[in-house]
Amino acid sequence: MERFVLTRDAVERTRQTIHAAEVFHDKARTIARICAGAGTDQVVVAVVESDGVFGGAWPIDRAEVSERLGPLEAGGWTLLFSAGTGVAEIEERSIALARLAFRRWEAMRRWAARHA
């Protein structure tokens, strides 16, 4: 059985995810404007780059998501939204992402305390 090793990179990625969620939340109005203009056959991909900067949001045809998502993500974070998604839902999903990352950070902290 392989032993789990908690790395600084894992802890740092979790911290960065919380920051990325804050960026998505801060850009909710911008993302919602893109969602308002998206077609019913499109999803909106919002991106936070690996350096924590908002990379933008674009409507993408549903059929192209699997091809285009990887290069857009490139070590950063992406959230997908349906056409017409409003500010409140974007903010809620951003907060949910931050909460999940925070819970992961807490779990890593507890694990590290037990395995010091």
C-alpha distances in whole Angstrom, upper triangle without the diagonal:
4,6,9,13,16,18,22,22,20,23,26,25,25,28,30,29,31,34,34,34,37,39,38,40,43,43,44,47,47,44,46,49,47,46,50,51,48,49,47,46,44,41,41,38,38,37,36,35,32,35,36,39,40,40,42,42,43,44,42,43,40,40,39,36,34,35,36,34,31,34,35,32,31,29,31,31,33,34,36,39,42,45,47,45,46,46,45,42,41,41,39,36,36,36,33,31,32,31,27,27,28,26,23,24,24,21,20,22,21,18,19,22,19,17,20
4,7,9,13,15,19,19,17,20,22,22,22,25,27,26,28,31,31,32,35,36,36,38,40,41,41,45,44,42,44,47,45,44,48,49,46,47,46,44,42,39,39,36,36,34,33,32,29,32,32,36,37,37,39,40,41,42,40,41,39,39,37,35,32,33,34,31,29,31,32,29,28,26,28,28,30,32,34,37,40,43,45,43,44,44,43,40,39,39,37,34,34,34,31,29,29,29,25,24,25,24,20,21,22,19,17,20,20,16,17,20,18,15,18
4,6,10,12,16,17,15,17,20,20,20,23,25,25,27,29,29,30,33,34,35,36,39,40,40,44,44,41,43,46,45,44,47,49,46,47,46,45,43,40,39,36,36,33,32,31,28,30,31,35,36,36,39,39,41,42,41,42,40,40,39,36,33,35,35,32,29,32,33,29,28,25,27,28,30,32,34,37,40,44,45,42,44,43,42,39,38,37,36,33,32,32,30,28,28,27,24,22,23,22,18,19,20,16,14,17,16,13,13,16,14,12,14
4,7,9,13,14,12,14,17,17,17,19,21,21,23,25,26,27,29,31,31,33,35,36,37,40,40,38,40,43,41,41,44,45,43,45,44,42,40,37,36,33,32,30,29,28,25,27,27,31,33,33,36,36,38,39,38,39,37,38,36,33,31,32,33,29,27,29,30,26,25,22,24,24,27,28,31,34,37,41,42,39,40,39,38,36,34,34,32,30,29,28,26,24,24,23,20,19,20,18,15,15,16,13,11,14,14,10,11,14,13,10,13
4,6,10,11,10,11,14,15,15,18,19,20,22,24,24,26,28,29,30,32,34,35,36,40,39,37,40,43,41,41,44,45,43,45,44,43,40,37,36,33,32,29,27,27,23,25,26,29,31,32,35,35,37,39,38,40,38,38,37,34,31,33,33,29,27,29,29,26,24,21,23,24,27,28,31,34,38,41,42,39,40,39,38,36,34,33,32,30,29,28,26,24,23,23,20,18,19,18,15,14,16,13,10,13,13,10,9,13,13,10,11
4,7,8,7,8,11,12,12,14,16,17,18,20,21,23,25,26,27,29,31,32,33,37,36,34,37,40,39,38,42,43,41,43,43,42,39,35,34,31,29,27,25,24,21,22,23,26,28,29,32,33,35,37,37,39,37,38,36,32,31,32,31,28,26,28,28,24,23,19,21,21,24,26,29,32,36,39,40,37,38,36,35,33,31,31,30,27,26,25,24,21,20,20,18,15,16,15,12,11,13,11,7,9,11,8,7,11,12,10,11
4,5,5,7,9,10,11,13,14,16,17,19,20,22,24,25,26,28,29,31,32,36,35,33,36,39,37,37,41,42,40,42,42,41,38,35,33,30,28,25,23,22,18,19,20,24,26,27,30,32,34,36,35,38,36,37,35,32,30,31,30,27,24,26,26,22,21,17,19,20,23,26,29,32,35,38,40,37,37,36,35,33,31,30,30,27,25,25,24,21,20,21,19,16,16,17,13,12,14,13,10,11,14,12,10,14,15,13,13
4,5,5,6,8,10,11,12,14,16,17,18,20,21,23,24,26,27,29,30,34,33,32,35,37,36,36,40,41,39,42,42,41,38,34,32,29,27,24,21,20,16,17,18,22,24,25,28,30,33,35,35,38,36,37,35,32,30,31,30,27,25,25,25,22,20,17,18,19,23,25,28,31,35,38,39,36,36,34,34,32,30,29,29,27,24,24,24,21,19,20,18,15,15,17,14,11,14,14,10,11,15,13,11,14,16,15,14
4,5,5,6,9,10,10,12,14,15,16,18,20,20,22,24,25,26,28,31,31,29,32,35,33,33,37,38,36,39,39,38,35,31,29,26,24,21,18,17,13,14,15,19,21,22,25,27,29,32,31,34,33,34,31,28,27,28,26,23,21,22,22,18,16,13,14,16,19,22,25,29,32,35,36,33,34,32,32,30,28,27,27,25,22,23,22,19,18,19,17,14,15,17,13,12,15,15,12,14,17,15,14,17,19,17,17
4,5,5,6,9,10,11,13,14,15,17,19,20,21,23,25,26,27,30,30,28,31,34,32,32,36,37,35,37,37,36,33,30,28,25,23,20,18,17,14,16,16,20,22,23,25,27,29,31,31,33,31,33,30,27,26,27,26,22,20,22,21,18,17,13,14,15,18,20,24,27,30,33,35,31,32,30,30,28,26,25,25,22,20,20,19,16,15,16,14,11,13,13,10,9,12,12,9,11,14,13,12,16,17,16,16
4,5,5,6,9,10,11,13,14,16,17,19,20,22,23,25,26,30,30,28,31,33,32,32,36,37,36,38,38,38,34,31,29,26,24,21,18,18,15,16,16,19,21,23,26,27,30,32,32,35,33,35,33,29,28,29,28,25,23,24,23,20,19,15,15,16,19,21,25,27,31,34,35,31,32,30,29,28,25,24,24,22,19,19,19,16,14,15,13,10,10,12,9,7,10,10,7,9,12,12,11,14,16,15,15
4,5,5,6,9,10,11,12,14,16,17,18,20,21,23,24,28,27,26,29,31,30,31,34,35,34,37,37,36,33,30,27,24,22,19,16,15,12,12,12,16,18,20,23,25,28,30,30,33,32,34,31,28,27,28,26,23,21,22,21,18,17,13,13,14,18,20,24,26,30,33,34,30,31,28,28,27,24,23,23,21,19,19,19,16,14,16,15,11,12,14,11,9,13,14,11,12,16,15,14,17,20,19,18
4,5,5,6,9,10,10,12,14,15,16,18,20,21,22,26,25,23,26,29,28,28,31,32,31,33,34,33,30,26,24,21,19,16,13,13,10,11,11,15,17,18,21,22,25,27,27,30,29,30,28,24,23,25,23,20,18,19,18,14,14,10,10,11,14,16,20,23,27,29,31,28,28,26,26,25,22,21,21,19,16,17,17,13,12,14,13,9,11,13,10,9,13,14,12,14,17,16,16,19,21,20,21
4,5,5,6,9,10,11,13,14,15,17,19,20,21,25,25,23,26,28,28,27,31,32,31,33,33,33,30,26,24,21,19,17,14,15,12,14,12,16,17,19,21,22,25,27,28,30,29,31,29,25,25,26,24,21,20,21,20,16,16,13,12,12,15,16,20,22,26,29,30,26,27,25,24,23,20,19,19,17,14,14,14,11,9,11,9,6,7,9,7,6,10,11,10,11,14,15,15,17,19,19,20
4,5,5,7,9,10,11,13,15,16,17,19,20,24,24,23,25,28,27,28,31,32,31,34,35,34,31,27,25,22,19,17,14,14,12,12,11,14,16,19,21,22,26,28,29,32,31,33,31,27,27,28,26,23,22,23,21,17,18,14,13,13,16,17,21,23,27,30,30,27,27,24,24,23,20,19,19,17,14,14,15,12,9,11,11,8,8,11,10,8,11,13,12,12,16,16,16,18,21,21,21
4,5,5,6,9,10,10,12,14,15,16,18,22,21,20,23,25,25,25,28,30,29,32,32,32,28,25,22,19,16,14,10,11,9,9,7,11,13,15,18,19,22,25,26,29,28,30,28,24,24,25,23,20,19,19,17,14,14,11,9,10,13,15,19,21,25,27,28,25,25,23,23,22,19,18,18,16,13,14,15,11,10,13,12,9,11,14,12,11,14,16,15,16,19,20,19,21,24,24,24
4,5,5,6,9,10,10,12,14,15,16,20,20,18,21,24,23,23,26,27,26,29,29,29,26,22,20,17,14,12,10,11,10,11,9,12,13,15,17,18,21,23,23,26,25,27,25,22,22,23,21,18,17,18,16,13,14,11,9,8,11,12,16,18,22,24,25,22,22,20,20,19,16,15,15,13,10,11,11,8,7,10,9,6,9,12,10,10,14,15,14,16,19,19,19,22,24,24,25
4,5,5,6,9,10,11,12,14,15,19,19,18,21,23,23,23,26,28,27,30,30,30,27,23,21,18,16,14,11,13,13,13,10,13,14,16,18,19,22,24,25,28,27,30,28,24,25,26,24,21,21,22,19,16,18,15,12,11,13,13,17,19,23,25,25,22,21,19,18,18,15,13,14,12,9,9,10,7,5,8,9,6,7,10,10,10,12,15,14,15,18,19,20,21,24,24,25
4,5,5,6,9,10,11,13,14,18,18,17,20,22,22,22,25,27,27,30,30,31,27,23,21,18,15,13,10,11,11,10,7,10,11,14,16,17,21,24,25,28,28,30,28,25,25,27,24,21,21,21,18,16,17,14,11,10,13,14,18,19,23,25,25,22,21,19,19,18,15,14,15,14,10,11,13,10,8,11,12,10,11,14,14,13,16,18,17,18,21,22,22,24,27,27,27
4,5,5,6,9,10,11,12,16,15,14,17,19,19,19,22,24,23,26,27,27,23,20,17,14,11,9,6,8,9,9,6,8,8,11,13,14,17,20,21,24,24,26,24,21,22,23,20,17,17,18,15,12,14,12,8,7,9,10,14,16,20,22,22,19,19,17,17,16,13,12,14,12,9,10,12,9,8,12,12,10,12,15,15,15,18,19,19,20,23,24,24,26,29,29,29
4,5,5,6,9,10,11,14,15,13,15,18,18,18,21,23,22,25,26,26,23,19,16,14,11,10,9,12,12,13,10,11,10,13,14,14,18,20,21,24,23,26,25,21,22,24,21,18,19,20,17,14,17,15,11,9,10,10,13,14,18,20,20,17,17,14,14,13,10,9,10,9,5,7,8,6,5,9,10,9,11,14,14,14,17,19,19,20,23,24,24,26,29,29,30
4,5,5,6,9,10,13,14,13,16,18,19,19,21,24,23,27,27,28,25,21,18,16,13,12,10,13,14,13,10,11,10,14,14,15,19,21,23,26,26,29,27,24,25,27,24,21,22,22,19,17,19,17,14,12,13,13,16,17,20,22,21,18,17,14,14,14,11,9,11,11,7,8,11,9,7,11,13,11,12,16,16,16,18,21,21,21,24,26,26,27,30,31,31
4,5,5,6,9,12,11,11,14,16,16,17,20,21,21,25,26,26,23,19,16,14,10,9,7,10,12,11,8,7,7,10,11,12,16,19,21,24,24,27,25,22,24,25,22,19,20,20,16,15,17,16,12,10,11,11,15,15,19,20,20,17,16,14,15,15,11,10,13,12,8,10,13,11,10,14,15,14,15,19,19,18,21,23,23,24,27,28,28,30,33,33,33
4,5,5,6,10,9,8,11,13,13,14,17,18,18,21,22,23,19,16,13,11,8,8,7,11,13,14,10,10,7,10,10,10,14,16,18,21,21,24,22,19,21,23,20,17,18,19,15,14,17,16,12,9,9,8,11,12,15,17,17,14,13,11,12,11,8,8,10,9,6,9,11,10,10,13,15,14,16,18,19,19,22,24,24,25,28,29,29,31,34,34,35
4,5,5,9,10,9,11,14,15,15,17,19,19,23,23,25,21,18,15,14,11,12,11,15,17,17,13,13,11,13,13,13,16,18,21,24,24,27,25,22,24,26,23,20,22,22,19,18,20,19,16,13,13,11,13,13,16,18,17,13,12,9,10,10,7,5,8,8,5,7,10,10,10,13,15,14,15,18,19,20,22,24,25,25,28,29,30,32,34,35,35
4,6,8,9,10,11,13,15,16,17,20,20,24,25,26,23,20,17,16,12,13,11,15,17,16,12,11,9,13,12,13,17,19,22,25,25,29,27,24,26,28,24,22,23,23,20,19,21,20,17,15,15,14,16,16,19,19,18,15,14,10,12,13,10,8,12,12,9,11,14,13,13,16,18,17,18,21,22,22,24,26,27,27,30,32,32,33,36,37,37
4,6,5,6,9,10,11,12,14,16,17,20,22,23,20,17,13,13,9,10,10,13,16,16,13,11,8,10,9,10,13,16,18,22,23,26,24,21,24,25,21,19,21,21,17,17,20,19,16,14,13,12,14,13,16,16,16,13,12,9,12,12,9,9,12,12,10,13,15,14,15,18,19,19,20,23,24,24,26,28,29,30,32,34,34,36,38,39,39
4,5,5,6,9,10,10,12,14,15,19,20,21,18,15,12,12,10,12,12,16,19,19,15,14,11,13,11,10,13,15,18,21,21,25,23,21,24,25,22,20,22,22,18,18,21,21,17,15,13,11,12,11,13,14,13,10,8,5,8,9,6,6,10,10,9,11,14,14,14,17,19,19,20,23,24,24,26,28,29,30,33,34,35,36,39,40,40
4,5,5,6,9,10,10,13,14,18,19,21,19,16,13,14,12,14,15,18,21,21,18,16,13,15,12,11,14,15,19,21,22,26,25,22,26,27,23,22,24,24,20,21,24,24,20,18,16,14,15,13,15,14,12,10,8,6,9,11,8,9,13,13,12,15,17,17,18,21,22,23,24,26,28,28,30,32,33,34,36,38,38,40,42,43,44
4,5,5,7,9,10,11,13,17,19,20,17,15,11,12,10,12,13,16,19,19,17,14,11,12,9,8,11,13,16,19,21,24,22,20,23,24,21,19,22,21,18,18,21,22,19,17,15,13,14,13,14,13,13,11,10,9,12,13,10,11,15,15,14,16,19,18,19,22,23,23,25,28,28,29,31,33,33,35,37,38,39,41,43,44,44
4,5,5,6,9,10,11,14,16,17,14,11,8,9,7,10,12,15,18,19,16,14,11,11,8,6,8,10,13,16,17,21,19,17,20,21,18,17,19,19,16,16,19,20,17,14,12,10,10,9,11,10,10,9,9,8,11,11,8,10,13,12,12,15,17,16,17,20,21,21,23,26,26,27,30,31,32,33,35,36,37,39,41,42,43
4,5,5,6,9,10,13,14,17,14,12,9,11,10,13,15,19,22,23,20,18,14,15,12,9,11,11,15,17,18,21,21,19,22,23,21,19,22,22,19,19,23,24,20,17,15,12,12,9,10,9,7,6,5,5,9,9,7,10,13,12,13,16,17,17,19,21,22,23,25,27,28,29,31,33,34,35,37,38,39,41,43,44,45
4,5,5,7,9,12,15,17,14,13,10,12,12,15,17,20,23,24,21,19,15,15,12,10,10,11,15,17,19,22,21,20,23,24,21,20,23,23,20,21,24,25,22,20,17,15,14,12,12,10,9,9,8,9,12,13,11,13,16,16,16,19,21,21,22,25,26,26,28,31,31,32,35,36,37,38,41,42,43,45,47,47,48
4,5,5,6,10,13,14,11,10,7,9,9,13,15,18,22,23,20,18,14,13,10,7,7,7,11,13,15,18,17,16,20,20,17,17,20,20,16,18,21,23,20,18,15,13,12,10,10,8,8,9,10,11,14,14,12,15,17,16,16,20,21,20,22,25,25,26,28,30,31,32,34,36,36,38,40,41,42,44,46,46,47
4,5,5,8,10,12,9,8,6,9,10,14,17,20,23,24,22,20,16,16,12,9,8,7,11,13,14,17,17,15,19,20,18,17,20,21,17,19,22,24,21,18,15,12,10,7,7,5,5,6,8,10,13,11,10,13,15,14,15,19,19,19,21,24,24,25,27,29,30,31,33,34,35,37,39,40,41,43,45,46,47
4,6,8,10,13,11,11,10,13,14,17,20,23,26,27,25,23,19,19,15,12,11,10,13,15,16,19,19,19,22,23,21,20,24,24,21,22,26,27,24,22,18,16,14,11,9,6,5,7,8,10,13,13,12,15,17,17,18,21,22,22,24,27,27,28,30,32,33,34,36,38,39,40,42,43,45,47,48,49,50
4,7,10,12,10,11,10,13,14,17,20,23,27,28,26,23,19,18,15,12,10,8,12,13,15,18,18,17,21,22,19,20,23,23,20,22,25,27,24,22,19,17,15,12,11,7,7,10,11,14,17,16,15,18,20,20,21,24,25,24,27,29,29,30,33,34,35,36,39,40,40,42,44,45,46,49,50,51,52
4,7,8,6,7,7,11,13,16,20,22,25,27,25,23,19,18,14,11,9,6,8,9,11,14,14,14,18,19,17,17,21,21,18,20,23,25,23,20,17,15,12,10,8,5,7,10,12,15,17,16,15,18,20,19,20,23,24,23,26,28,28,29,32,33,33,35,37,38,39,41,43,43,45,47,49,49,50
4,5,5,8,9,13,16,19,23,25,28,30,28,26,23,21,18,14,11,8,9,8,10,13,14,14,18,19,17,18,22,22,20,22,25,28,25,23,19,17,14,12,9,6,9,12,14,17,20,18,18,21,22,21,23,26,26,25,28,30,30,31,34,35,35,37,40,40,41,43,45,45,47,49,51,51,52
4,5,8,11,14,17,20,24,26,29,32,30,28,24,23,20,16,14,10,11,9,9,12,14,14,17,19,18,18,22,23,21,23,26,28,26,24,20,17,14,11,8,6,9,11,15,18,20,18,18,21,22,20,22,25,25,25,28,30,29,31,34,34,34,37,39,39,40,43,44,45,46,49,50,50,52
4,7,10,13,17,20,23,25,28,31,29,28,24,23,20,16,13,9,8,6,6,8,11,11,14,16,15,16,20,21,19,21,24,27,25,23,19,17,13,12,9,8,12,14,17,20,22,20,19,23,23,21,23,27,26,25,29,30,29,31,34,34,34,37,39,39,40,43,44,44,46,48,49,49,51
4,7,10,13,16,20,22,25,27,25,24,21,19,16,12,10,6,5,4,5,8,9,9,13,14,13,13,17,18,16,18,21,23,22,19,15,14,10,9,7,7,10,12,15,18,20,17,17,20,21,19,20,24,23,22,26,28,27,28,31,32,32,34,36,36,37,40,41,41,43,46,47,47,48
4,6,10,13,16,19,22,24,22,21,18,16,14,10,8,6,5,6,6,10,10,8,12,13,12,11,15,16,14,15,19,20,18,16,12,10,6,6,5,6,10,10,13,15,17,15,13,17,18,15,17,20,20,19,22,24,23,24,27,28,28,30,32,33,33,36,38,38,39,42,43,43,45
4,6,10,13,16,19,21,19,18,14,13,10,6,5,4,6,9,9,13,12,10,13,14,12,11,14,15,12,13,17,19,16,14,10,8,6,5,6,7,9,9,12,13,16,13,11,15,16,14,15,18,18,17,20,22,22,22,25,27,27,28,31,32,32,34,36,37,38,40,42,42,43
4,6,10,12,15,18,16,15,12,10,8,5,5,6,7,10,10,13,11,9,12,13,10,8,11,12,9,10,13,15,12,10,6,6,5,7,9,10,13,12,14,15,17,15,12,15,16,13,13,17,17,15,18,21,20,20,23,25,24,26,29,29,29,32,34,34,35,38,39,39,40
4,7,10,13,15,13,12,8,7,6,4,7,9,10,14,14,17,15,12,15,16,12,10,13,13,9,9,13,14,11,8,5,5,6,8,11,12,14,12,14,13,15,14,10,13,15,12,11,15,15,13,16,19,18,18,21,23,22,24,27,28,28,30,32,32,33,36,38,38,38
4,6,9,11,10,9,6,5,6,6,9,12,13,16,17,19,16,13,15,15,12,10,11,11,7,7,10,10,7,6,5,7,9,11,15,16,18,16,17,16,18,16,13,15,17,14,12,16,16,14,15,19,18,17,20,22,21,22,25,26,26,28,31,31,31,34,36,35,36
4,7,8,6,6,4,5,7,9,12,15,16,20,20,22,20,17,18,18,15,13,13,13,9,8,10,9,6,5,6,9,12,14,18,19,20,18,19,17,19,18,14,15,17,14,12,15,16,13,14,17,17,15,18,21,20,20,23,24,24,25,28,29,29,31,33,33,33
4,5,5,5,6,6,9,11,14,17,18,21,22,23,20,18,18,18,15,13,12,11,9,7,8,7,5,7,9,12,15,17,21,22,24,22,22,21,23,21,18,18,20,18,15,18,19,16,16,20,19,17,20,22,21,21,24,25,24,26,29,29,29,32,34,33,33
4,5,7,9,9,13,15,18,21,21,24,24,25,22,20,20,20,17,14,13,12,11,8,7,5,4,7,10,14,17,20,24,25,27,25,25,24,25,24,20,20,22,19,17,19,20,16,16,19,19,16,18,21,19,19,22,23,22,23,27,26,26,29,31,30,30
4,6,9,10,13,16,19,23,23,27,27,29,25,23,23,23,20,18,17,15,14,12,11,9,8,10,13,16,20,22,26,27,28,26,26,24,26,25,21,21,23,21,18,20,21,18,17,20,20,17,19,22,21,19,23,24,23,24,27,27,26,29,32,31,30
4,7,9,12,15,18,21,22,26,26,28,25,22,23,23,20,18,17,16,14,12,12,10,8,9,12,14,17,20,23,25,26,23,23,21,22,21,18,17,19,18,14,16,18,15,14,17,18,15,17,20,19,18,21,23,22,23,26,27,26,29,31,31,30
4,6,9,12,16,19,21,24,25,27,24,22,23,23,19,17,18,16,13,12,13,12,9,10,12,14,17,19,22,23,24,22,22,19,21,21,17,17,20,18,15,17,19,17,16,20,20,18,20,23,22,21,25,27,25,27,30,30,30,32,35,35,34
4,6,9,12,16,18,21,22,24,22,19,21,21,18,16,17,15,12,12,13,13,10,10,10,12,14,16,19,20,20,18,18,16,19,18,14,15,18,16,13,16,18,16,16,19,20,18,20,23,23,23,26,28,27,28,31,32,32,34,37,36,36
4,7,10,14,15,19,20,22,19,17,19,18,14,13,14,12,9,10,11,12,9,10,10,12,14,15,18,19,20,19,19,18,21,20,16,17,20,18,15,19,20,17,18,22,22,20,23,26,25,25,28,29,29,30,33,34,33,36,38,38,38
4,7,10,13,16,18,20,18,16,18,18,14,13,15,14,10,11,14,15,12,11,10,11,12,13,16,16,17,16,16,15,18,18,14,16,19,17,15,19,20,18,19,23,23,22,24,27,26,27,30,31,31,33,35,36,36,39,41,40,41
4,7,10,13,15,17,15,13,16,16,13,12,15,14,10,12,15,16,13,12,9,9,9,10,12,12,13,13,14,14,17,15,12,15,17,15,14,18,19,17,19,22,22,22,25,27,26,27,30,31,31,33,36,36,37,39,41,41,42
4,6,10,12,14,12,11,14,14,11,11,14,13,10,13,16,18,15,14,11,11,10,10,11,11,13,13,15,16,19,17,15,17,20,17,17,21,22,20,22,25,25,25,28,29,29,30,33,34,34,36,39,39,39,42,44,44,45
4,7,9,12,10,10,14,14,11,12,15,15,12,15,18,20,18,16,13,12,10,9,9,8,11,12,15,16,19,17,15,18,20,18,18,22,22,21,24,26,26,26,29,31,30,32,35,35,36,38,40,40,41,44,45,45,47
4,6,8,7,7,10,10,8,9,13,13,11,14,17,19,18,16,13,12,10,10,10,10,14,14,17,19,22,19,17,21,22,19,20,24,23,22,25,27,26,27,30,31,30,32,35,35,36,38,40,40,41,44,45,45,46
4,5,5,7,10,11,10,11,15,15,14,17,19,22,21,19,16,15,12,12,11,11,14,16,19,21,24,21,20,23,24,21,23,26,25,24,27,30,28,29,32,33,32,35,37,37,38,40,42,42,43,46,47,47,48
4,5,5,8,10,10,11,14,16,15,16,19,22,21,19,15,14,11,11,10,11,15,15,19,21,23,20,19,23,23,20,22,25,24,23,26,28,26,27,31,31,30,33,35,35,36,39,40,40,41,44,45,45,47
4,6,7,8,10,11,14,16,16,17,20,23,22,20,17,17,14,15,14,15,18,19,23,25,27,24,23,26,26,23,25,28,27,25,29,31,29,29,33,33,32,35,38,37,37,40,42,41,43,46,46,46,48
4,6,5,6,8,11,12,12,14,17,20,19,18,15,15,13,15,14,15,19,20,23,25,27,24,22,25,26,23,24,27,26,24,28,30,28,28,32,32,31,33,36,36,36,39,41,40,41,44,45,44,46
4,5,5,6,9,11,10,12,14,17,16,15,12,12,10,12,12,14,18,17,21,22,24,21,19,22,23,19,20,24,23,21,24,26,24,24,28,29,27,30,33,32,32,35,37,36,38,41,41,41,43
4,6,6,7,10,11,11,14,16,16,15,13,13,12,15,15,17,21,21,24,25,27,23,22,25,25,21,22,25,23,21,24,26,24,24,28,28,27,29,32,31,31,34,36,35,36,39,40,39,41
4,6,7,8,10,11,13,16,16,16,14,15,14,17,18,19,23,23,26,27,29,26,24,27,27,24,24,27,26,24,27,29,27,26,30,31,29,31,34,33,33,36,38,37,38,41,42,41,43
4,6,6,6,9,11,14,14,14,12,13,12,15,16,18,21,21,23,24,26,24,21,24,25,22,22,25,24,22,25,27,25,25,28,30,28,30,33,33,32,35,37,36,37,40,41,41,42
4,6,5,6,9,11,11,10,8,10,10,13,15,17,20,19,22,22,24,21,19,21,22,19,19,22,21,18,21,24,22,21,25,26,24,26,29,29,28,31,34,33,34,37,38,37,38
4,5,5,6,9,10,10,10,12,13,16,19,21,24,22,25,25,27,24,21,24,24,21,20,23,22,19,22,24,22,21,25,26,23,25,28,28,27,30,32,31,32,35,36,35,36
4,5,5,9,10,11,11,14,14,18,20,22,24,24,26,26,28,25,22,25,26,22,21,25,24,21,23,26,24,23,26,28,26,27,30,30,29,32,34,33,34,37,38,37,38
4,6,9,8,9,8,11,12,15,17,19,21,20,22,22,24,22,19,21,23,19,18,22,22,19,21,24,22,21,24,26,24,25,29,29,28,31,33,33,33,36,38,37,38
4,6,5,6,6,9,11,15,18,20,22,21,22,22,24,21,18,20,21,18,16,20,19,16,18,21,19,17,21,23,21,22,25,25,24,27,30,29,29,33,34,33,34
4,6,8,9,13,15,19,22,24,26,24,26,25,27,25,22,23,24,21,19,22,22,18,20,23,21,19,22,24,22,22,26,26,25,27,30,29,29,32,34,33,33
4,7,10,13,16,20,23,25,27,25,26,25,27,25,21,22,23,20,18,20,20,16,17,20,18,16,19,21,18,19,23,23,21,23,26,25,25,29,30,29,29
4,7,10,14,17,20,22,24,22,23,22,23,21,18,19,20,17,15,17,17,14,15,18,16,14,17,20,18,18,22,22,21,23,26,26,26,29,31,30,30
4,7,10,13,17,19,21,19,20,19,20,18,14,15,16,13,11,14,14,11,12,15,14,12,16,18,16,17,20,21,20,23,25,25,26,29,30,30,31
4,7,10,13,16,18,15,17,17,18,15,12,14,15,12,11,14,14,11,13,16,15,14,18,19,18,20,23,23,23,26,28,28,29,31,33,33,34
4,7,10,13,15,12,14,14,15,12,9,12,12,9,9,12,12,10,12,15,14,14,17,19,18,20,23,23,24,26,28,29,30,32,34,34,35
4,7,10,12,10,13,14,15,12,10,13,13,10,11,15,14,12,16,18,17,18,21,22,21,24,26,26,27,30,31,32,33,35,37,37,38
4,7,8,6,9,11,12,9,8,12,12,10,11,15,14,14,17,19,18,20,22,23,24,26,28,28,29,32,33,34,35,38,39,40,41
4,6,6,9,12,13,11,10,14,14,12,15,18,17,17,20,22,21,23,26,26,27,29,31,32,33,35,37,37,39,41,42,43,44
4,6,9,12,14,12,12,16,16,15,17,20,20,20,23,25,25,26,29,30,30,32,34,35,36,38,40,40,42,44,46,46,48
4,6,10,12,10,11,14,15,15,17,19,20,20,23,24,25,26,29,30,31,33,34,35,37,39,40,41,43,45,46,47,48
4,7,8,7,7,10,11,11,13,15,16,17,19,21,21,23,25,26,27,29,31,32,33,35,37,38,39,41,43,43,45
4,6,6,6,9,10,11,13,15,16,17,19,20,22,23,25,26,28,29,31,32,34,35,37,38,39,41,43,44,45
4,6,5,6,9,10,11,12,14,15,17,18,20,21,22,24,26,27,29,30,32,33,35,36,37,39,41,42,43
4,5,5,6,9,10,11,12,14,15,16,18,20,21,22,24,26,27,29,30,31,33,35,36,37,39,41,42
4,5,5,6,8,10,10,12,14,15,16,18,20,21,23,24,25,27,29,30,31,33,35,36,38,39,40
4,5,5,6,9,10,11,12,14,15,17,18,20,21,23,24,26,27,29,30,32,33,35,37,38,39
4,6,5,6,9,10,11,12,14,15,16,18,20,21,22,24,26,27,29,30,31,33,35,36,37
4,5,5,6,9,10,10,12,14,15,16,18,20,21,23,24,26,27,29,30,31,33,35,36
4,5,5,6,9,10,11,12,14,15,17,18,20,21,23,24,26,27,29,30,32,33,34
4,5,5,6,9,10,11,12,14,16,17,18,20,21,23,25,26,27,29,31,32,33
4,5,5,6,9,10,10,12,14,15,16,18,20,21,22,24,25,27,29,30,31
4,5,5,6,9,10,11,12,14,15,17,18,20,21,23,24,26,27,29,30
4,5,5,6,9,10,11,12,14,15,17,18,20,21,23,24,26,27,28
4,5,5,6,9,10,10,12,14,15,16,18,20,21,22,24,26,26
4,5,5,6,9,10,10,12,14,15,16,18,20,21,23,24,25
4,5,5,6,9,10,11,12,14,15,17,18,20,21,23,24
4,5,5,6,9,10,11,12,14,15,16,18,20,21,22
4,5,5,6,9,10,10,12,14,15,16,19,20,21
4,5,5,6,9,10,11,12,14,15,17,18,20
4,5,5,6,9,10,10,12,14,15,16,18
4,5,5,6,9,10,10,12,14,15,16
4,5,5,6,9,10,11,12,14,15
4,5,5,6,9,10,11,12,14
4,5,5,6,9,10,10,12
4,5,5,6,9,10,10
4,5,5,6,9,10
4,5,5,6,8
4,5,5,6
4,6,5
4,6
4
